């Protein structure tokens, strides 16, 4: 039986992941996320030591975070973003275009990532403008992880760990 599960996990300073809480929910609506995040807040996760929230881009979570943790920086999930980008790329261009897009987050630092984005943008904007716009509109949140320790960048770029976790449970 498939269930929708809202999940929060921590990435500690040593890079270890730890599930904080989860909740079976009816949807990923703002209301369901508010109930979940309020529960975390009441249990002591008030945000003073919360440095970063990694999000998939869902509007419900974004709106709930604006209410509960408005001052916490956000990292947009690259896996989810690239899934959205690829929908706007014709099959004949996908391999090359997406390879270039992935190279952005593999840059050595934020400045280099922005440079790679600009090069990718110049290459693809006339061929796949919707794909370029899709990436560009969230670029700042996609590059937030560069402000953290490089040793844990790979863990901060995506929420995909959650999907792998639940695939293993099945």
NORDAPE-V849141 format. One record per helix or strand of 2 or more residues. SS is the DSSP state (h for helix, s for strand). FROM is the first residue (numbers start at 1). TO is the last residue. If there is no record, write none. Layout:
BEGIN
ss->SS from->FROM to->TO
ss->SS from->FROM to->TO
END
This chain:
BEGIN
ss->s from->4 to->11
ss->s from->17 to->25
ss->h from->30 to->42
ss->s from->52 to->55
ss->h from->59 to->68
ss->s from->73 to->76
ss->h from->78 to->86
ss->h from->91 to->105
ss->h from->110 to->124
ss->h from->129 to->136
ss->h from->139 to->142
ss->h from->144 to->147
ss->h from->150 to->156
ss->h from->160 to->169
END
